[in-house]
Amino acid sequence: MPQTENLLYGPGAQRVVERMGEAASNFLASLSPDQRRKAQLDFGDDAKRTFWAYTPIPRDGLPLAEMDRPQRQLAFRLAASGLSRAGFVTASTIMGLETTLDAIENWQRPLPGRDMLLYYVSIFGEPHPTEPWGWRFEGHHISLNFTIVQGRIVAPTPTFFGANPAESPLGATATLRPLAGVEDLARELVHSLDEAQRAQAILAPIAPADIVTTNQPYVREGLLHLDEPAPEEWARTVGLGPGHLAALRYTAQQQGVAARALS
């Protein structure tokens, strides 16, 4: 697995691209014609290539559920080619939470329900040392997307890790928290700010229910995507004022505390 610092520009970047190409080619070679028609998509189809989602919905690509064990292993090798060892362990843990979440929901979710095999692999174009191509590994709370042009990774985005449940009991004294490092570091950073910095950094006392831009491939000034009927209604319900709502909207203008202002 690649080291994170070598993925794009480090001395190992070329080898990472080679491993991705090898993994993608081996995966495609293992598929039947019907499987390949699902897994391999046109690189020039921007609508399919730029659509991504972190929710458990039907999507393009070939799901793990429709692969045999050797093919699934090749799919995981492709996913691992774009992640550090810690990243791959995190992704594997997040996938395993689907069964836990199914139990929490009392196995009542309509079919196909929660399924750790409903993660999909898509290859865009043909793995090639100079021609553009890309790949995606995606399902509930995982989205890995890589675009390779002229033998270089030009876009390792969007990349998304989520966890539901965020924490689960492990025996009497342990807790499983797949994203603990990121969550704890973020809280530590906020608590380290002085009063003036916190006033700049905290845009609203209550966070929106989802990412402000959700899974939009292109964002616009003022975007605030919420599942609620209207952002204003949601804001009133949770006790936020117009100023808070305005601050939560996406803007190209930088908000918060600049890194150079931190000690």
PyMOL commands that set and color helices and strands:
alter all, ss='L'
color gray80, all
select helices_A, chain A and resi 4-6+13-29+33-39+46-50+64-66+69-81+85-104+180-192+195-201+231-238+242-248+259-261
alter helices_A, ss='H'
color red, helices_A
select strands_A, chain A and resi 40-41+62-63+120-124+133-139+142-149+152-155+160-161+168-170+174-176
alter strands_A, ss='S'
color yellow, strands_A
deselect
rebuild
show_as cartoon
